[in-house]
Amino acid sequence: MRKIYFLKTCSTCQRILKSLPNLDSFQLQDIKTEPMTVKQVDEMAQMAGSYEALFSKRATLYKEMGLKEEKLSEVDFKRYILEHYTFLSRPVIIANGKIFVGNSPKVVQQAIDFLSNE
């Protein structure tokens, strides 16, 4: 499976997508217009090791809802990701059994290196 979960309206996601080799071989899912399913989130969490690994603590809603002060469980992380797309750390790139979550320079470079050597 080669899939990328992203936001079409996010300039950071767009910049990262442009830097990826063989982008045309991926299925792209704009999570704002095509919400993620429970199965998709479960599969991503299994690959990433946890729901927390998929969760964006930089999301505006995270601070607005006061979640920073709460101790969230894996069930909570999953629920929030499914409730609102903004809680997914984006983009999520899945290729040949590997997952790359988020937009940190290190993660993006790892994804580019992995995809370049396929």
C-alpha positions in Angstrom: 0.0 0.0 0.0 1.2 3.5 -0.9 -0.9 6.1 0.7 -0.5 9.7 1.9 -2.9 11.3 4.4 -2.7 15.1 4.1 -4.5 18.4 4.0 -4.8 20.0 0.6 -5.1 23.4 2.3 -1.9 23.0 4.2 1.1 24.7 2.6 3.5 22.5 4.6 1.8 19.3 3.3 1.9 20.7 -0.3 5.6 21.5 0.0 6.4 18.1 1.4 4.4 16.3 -1.4 6.3 18.2 -4.0 9.6 17.0 -2.6 8.6 13.3 -2.7 9.8 11.1 -5.5 7.3 9.0 -7.4 4.3 10.9 -6.0 2.1 9.6 -8.8 2.4 6.1 -7.4 0.6 7.1 -4.2 -3.1 7.2 -3.3 -3.7 10.7 -1.8 -6.4 11.2 0.8 -7.3 14.8 1.8 -8.5 14.1 5.3 -10.7 17.3 5.4 -12.8 16.3 2.4 -12.5 12.5 2.9 -12.5 11.7 6.6 -10.4 8.8 7.9 -12.1 5.6 8.9 -11.7 3.8 12.2 -9.9 1.0 10.2 -7.5 3.5 8.6 -6.6 5.1 12.0 -6.2 1.7 13.6 -3.8 0.5 10.8 -1.8 3.7 11.1 -1.5 3.4 14.9 -0.5 -0.3 14.5 2.3 0.7 12.1 3.4 3.8 14.2 3.3 1.9 17.5 0.6 4.0 19.2 -2.2 6.5 18.6 -0.2 9.0 20.5 2.5 8.8 17.8 -0.1 10.0 15.3 -1.5 12.8 17.5 -0.5 16.4 16.9 0.0 18.2 20.1 0.6 21.4 18.1 -3.0 21.4 16.9 -4.8 24.6 17.8 -7.7 22.7 19.2 -5.3 20.8 21.6 -4.7 24.1 23.4 -8.2 25.5 23.0 -9.8 22.4 24.5 -7.4 22.4 27.4 -6.1 18.9 26.5 -2.6 19.9 27.4 -3.6 19.9 31.1 -5.2 16.4 30.8 -3.5 13.0 30.9 -4.7 11.4 27.7 -4.9 7.7 27.2 -4.5 5.8 23.9 -8.4 5.6 23.7 -8.5 9.4 24.0 -5.9 10.0 21.3 -7.8 7.7 18.9 -11.1 9.4 19.7 -9.8 12.9 19.1 -8.1 11.9 15.9 -11.3 10.4 14.6 -13.4 13.4 15.8 -11.4 16.1 14.1 -8.8 15.8 11.3 -6.6 18.5 12.9 -5.4 16.1 15.6 -3.6 13.9 13.0 0.1 14.8 12.7 0.4 15.4 9.0 1.3 14.3 6.5 1.2 10.5 7.1 3.1 8.7 4.4 2.8 4.9 4.1 4.9 2.9 1.7 5.8 -0.7 1.6 5.2 -1.4 5.3 6.9 1.8 6.5 5.1 4.8 8.0 6.4 8.4 8.3 4.3 10.7 10.5 4.5 14.4 10.6 6.5 17.2 9.0 9.7 17.5 11.0 12.7 17.9 8.8 14.1 14.6 10.1 10.9 12.6 9.3 10.5 14.2 5.8 14.2 13.4 5.0 13.8 9.8 6.1 10.7 9.5 3.9 12.5 11.0 0.9 15.5 8.7 1.4 13.4 5.6 1.8 11.3 6.4 -1.3 14.4 7.3 -3.4 15.9 3.9 -2.6 12.9 1.8 -3.5 
